Amino acid sequence: MEEIFGKRNQLYITPWQAGKSGTGAGRAEFVVVFARDKAAWELQLVSRPTRSKNFSNPDNDPRGLWRKKTAAAGLNQQQRYAIQNYLSGDYVLPPGNCSWRREPRAMVERLARAQLSYRYDADKDRLDYIGPAYPALGVLPDYFFDAKDGQLYRKEFLSVRNARPTAFPSIIQSYNGNFPPREGIEAKAGKAELRALTGESFDTVKPVAVEKLLLEYLCPADGLVLDFFAGTGTTGHAVLALNRERRHSRRCLLIEEQPDIFAIAEKRLAAVVATLPSANA
């Protein structure tokens, strides 16, 4: 690969944990990725829907489902000031050893965007609420004091959370919540996919979900993918599937030196094309 593309065009050596730790399948394999021209290559922005079930809409906010998140963060003494609770009039400090996410004047501006009027009293190092009495009922503002515990929270909307791009994973793991989706990326899933499409068995088959994940981050929607070690055609399967699911137009070149293995890949891709009639083959 380095002889063809040059060391300077290497993008990633990404480990993939094929199964649970402590098993043979738990040993990491590695995916080596090169760009034709690294200087012109860009990492793609990919959003991943959250799998959290903690979203609800108790106040019937027209923007839809949300969950409450603390308005506090890590300890920063310059951001550990009091904010007046607009419901009780009490002054509230960040919980525990935390601080607020913004310095006082920036917090005043942020709360104003949530229709909450505050002013900063520098002598007493606190934010005073100066707006009208805020009703405890009705749609809550984006920043709000909880009527039960008196703490300040912010709303995180499901629609915003789902649209947020996620970082490219440092490791692809089946049994870790850091990088969704977790389902379908263990080695046994790849073998089952191949068997279902072709009736064939093969020892080293990456799941389609792993290849789709890599393609979405590393290759633009109209890009060209070259797989020097095509094996049973998982990369081609993933390209066809994404083209169908996302209306993408990626192309792929698959190279495999073993004729018997290449025959399995041809059989597989023919079956995929038959099930995805509008895919860009």
C-alpha positions in Angstrom: 0.0 0.0 0.0 2.8 2.4 0.9 4.6 1.6 -2.3 1.5 2.6 -4.3 0.1 5.5 -2.4 3.1 6.6 -0.4 3.5 6.8 3.4 2.4 10.5 3.3 -1.1 9.5 2.2 -1.8 7.0 5.0 -4.9 8.2 6.9 -5.7 5.7 9.6 -4.8 2.3 11.1 -8.1 1.7 12.9 -8.4 -1.3 15.2 -11.6 -3.3 15.1 -12.5 -5.5 18.0 -14.4 -8.4 16.4 -16.0 -9.8 19.5 -16.0 -9.8 23.3 -12.7 -9.4 25.1 -11.3 -12.7 26.4 -12.4 -14.7 23.4 -10.6 -15.5 20.2 -12.9 -13.1 18.4 -12.0 -10.4 20.9 -8.5 -9.9 19.4 -8.3 -6.7 17.5 -7.9 -6.6 13.7 -6.7 -3.5 11.9 -8.1 -1.6 8.9 -5.4 0.4 7.1 -6.8 3.4 5.1 -5.0 5.4 2.5 -6.1 8.4 0.4 -5.1 9.0 -3.2 -4.1 12.5 -2.1 -4.2 13.2 1.6 -3.8 16.9 1.1 -7.1 17.0 -0.8 -9.0 14.5 1.4 -11.5 15.6 4.1 -13.1 13.6 6.9 -16.8 13.5 6.3 -19.3 14.8 8.9 -21.5 12.0 10.1 -24.4 12.3 12.5 -25.5 9.3 14.6 -29.0 9.0 16.1 -28.8 8.6 19.9 -30.0 5.3 21.4 -30.9 7.0 24.7 -34.4 6.4 25.9 -34.2 9.3 28.4 -35.9 11.9 26.1 -39.5 13.0 26.8 -41.6 16.1 26.4 -43.3 16.7 29.8 -44.0 20.4 29.1 -45.3 19.8 25.5 -42.5 21.9 24.0 -43.4 22.3 20.3 -39.8 21.5 19.4 -40.3 17.9 20.5 -38.6 15.4 22.7 -35.8 16.7 25.1 -33.9 15.7 28.2 -32.5 17.8 31.0 -28.8 18.2 31.3 -27.0 20.0 34.1 -25.9 23.5 33.4 -22.7 22.8 35.4 -19.4 21.5 34.2 -15.9 20.8 35.5 -14.4 23.0 38.2 -13.3 26.5 37.2 -13.2 28.9 40.2 -13.9 31.9 38.0 -17.2 30.3 37.0 -18.3 29.3 40.4 -20.8 32.1 41.2 -24.4 32.1 42.4 -27.5 32.4 40.1 -30.9 33.4 41.5 -33.6 30.8 41.2 -36.5 32.6 39.4 -39.0 30.4 41.1 -37.9 30.6 44.8 -35.7 33.6 44.8 -32.9 31.6 46.4 -29.3 31.9 45.1 -27.9 28.6 43.7 -24.3 27.6 43.4 -23.2 24.9 41.0 -23.6 21.4 42.6 -20.6 19.7 44.3 -17.2 20.8 43.1 -18.5 21.9 39.7 -18.7 25.3 38.1 -21.1 26.9 35.5 -20.4 26.3 31.9 -19.9 30.1 31.2 -18.4 33.0 33.0 -21.0 35.4 34.5 -21.5 37.9 31.6 -21.6 35.2 29.0 -24.1 33.3 31.1 -26.3 36.5 31.3 -26.3 36.5 27.5 -27.0 32.8 27.2 -29.9 33.0 29.7 -31.3 36.0 27.8 -31.5 33.8 24.7 -33.7 31.5 26.8 -36.0 34.5 27.6 -34.6 34.8 31.2 -33.5 38.3 32.2 -30.5 38.5 34.6 -27.8 41.0 35.6 -24.4 40.4 37.1 -23.6 41.8 40.5 -19.8 41.8 40.5 -19.5 42.9 44.1 -21.6 39.9 45.3 -20.4 37.7 42.4 -23.9 36.5 41.5 -26.6 36.8 38.9 -29.8 38.5 40.0 -33.1 37.7 38.2 -34.7 40.9 37.0 -37.5 39.6 34.8 -41.1 39.1 35.7 -42.2 36.2 37.8 -41.8 33.1 35.7 -44.7 30.6 35.7 -43.9 27.2 37.1 -46.3 25.7 34.5 -46.3 25.8 30.7 -43.4 25.4 28.3 -40.1 25.5 30.2 -37.3 27.8 28.9 -34.2 26.3 27.4 -32.5 26.9 30.8 -34.7 26.3 33.8 -34.7 25.7 37.5 -36.2 22.4 38.5 -39.2 22.9 40.9 -38.2 19.8 42.8 -34.5 20.0 43.5 -34.0 23.8 42.8 -31.0 23.1 40.4 -30.4 24.8 37.1 -30.7 22.6 34.0 -30.6 23.1 30.2 -32.7 21.3 27.6 -31.1 19.0 25.1 -33.4 18.3 22.2 -33.4 15.0 20.5 -33.5 16.6 17.0 -30.4 18.7 17.8 -28.6 15.8 19.4 -29.2 13.5 16.4 -28.0 16.1 13.9 -24.7 16.6 15.7 -21.7 15.2 13.9 -19.7 12.5 15.7 -16.0 12.0 15.8 -14.3 9.3 13.8 -13.7 6.4 16.2 -10.2 5.6 17.6 -11.4 1.9 17.8 -14.4 0.1 16.5 -15.9 -2.0 19.3 -18.9 -4.2 19.5 -19.2 -4.1 23.2 -18.6 -0.5 24.1 -21.2 2.3 24.2 -18.7 5.0 23.0 -19.5 4.6 19.4 -22.9 3.6 18.1 -24.1 1.6 16.3 -23.0 -1.4 18.3 -25.2 -4.0 16.7 -23.9 -6.0 13.7 -20.2 -5.1 13.9 -19.0 -8.3 15.6 -17.3 -11.0 13.4 -20.2 -13.4 13.7 -22.5 -10.9 12.0 -20.3 -10.8 8.9 -20.2 -14.6 8.6 -24.0 -14.7 9.0 -24.5 -12.1 6.3 -22.3 -14.0 3.8 -24.0 -17.3 4.5 -27.5 -15.8 4.1 -26.7 -14.3 0.7 -24.5 -17.1 -0.8 -24.8 -20.2 1.4 -21.0 -20.0 1.6 -18.7 -19.9 4.7 -15.5 -18.0 5.1 -13.3 -17.4 8.2 -12.5 -13.8 7.9 -15.5 -11.7 6.9 -15.9 -8.2 8.1 -19.6 -7.2 8.7 -21.2 -4.8 6.4 -21.9 -2.4 9.3 -18.2 -2.0 9.9 -17.5 -1.2 6.2 -20.4 1.2 6.0 -19.2 3.0 9.1 -15.7 3.5 7.6 -17.1 4.6 4.2 -19.4 7.2 5.7 -16.5 8.9 7.5 -13.6 8.3 5.1 -15.1 8.6 1.6 -17.4 11.3 0.2 -20.8 10.3 -1.1 -19.6 10.3 -4.7 -16.1 9.0 -4.0 -14.2 6.0 -5.4 -13.2 3.1 -3.0 -10.3 0.8 -3.8 -10.1 -2.5 -1.8 -6.9 -4.4 -2.6 -7.9 -7.3 -0.4 -11.6 -7.6 -1.4 -12.1 -11.1 0.0 -15.7 -12.0 -0.2 -16.8 -8.5 -1.2 -17.9 -6.9 2.0 -16.7 -3.5 0.8 -18.7 -3.7 -2.4 -21.7 -4.9 -0.5 -21.4 -1.8 1.8 -21.0 0.6 -1.1 -24.2 -0.8 -2.8 -26.1 -0.7 0.5 -25.2 2.9 1.2 -26.0 4.0 -2.3 -29.4 2.6 -1.9 -30.1 3.8 1.6 -28.7 7.3 1.4 -29.0 8.0 -2.3 -25.2 8.1 -2.6 -23.2 7.4 -5.7 -19.9 5.8 -4.5 -18.0 3.5 -6.8 -15.7 0.7 -5.9 -12.9 -1.3 -7.3 -12.3 -4.7 -5.7 -9.1 -6.8 -6.1 -8.8 -10.4 -5.0 -6.0 -12.7 -6.1 -7.6 -16.0 -5.1 -10.1 -17.1 -7.8 -12.2 -19.3 -5.5 -12.7 -16.4 -3.0 -13.4 -13.9 -5.9 -16.1 -16.3 -7.1 -17.8 -16.0 -3.7 -17.6 -12.2 -3.9 -19.2 -12.2 -7.4 -22.0 -14.5 -6.1 -22.5 -12.2 -3.1 -22.6 -8.9 -5.1 -25.0 -10.4 -7.6 -27.3 -11.3 -4.7 -27.0 -7.8 -3.3 -27.7 -6.1 -6.6 -30.8 -8.3 -6.9 -32.1 -7.1 -3.6 -31.2 -3.5 -4.2 -32.4 -2.8 -7.7 -31.8 0.9 -7.7 -28.2 0.7 -6.3 -25.4 2.2 -8.3 -23.7 -1.0 -9.4 
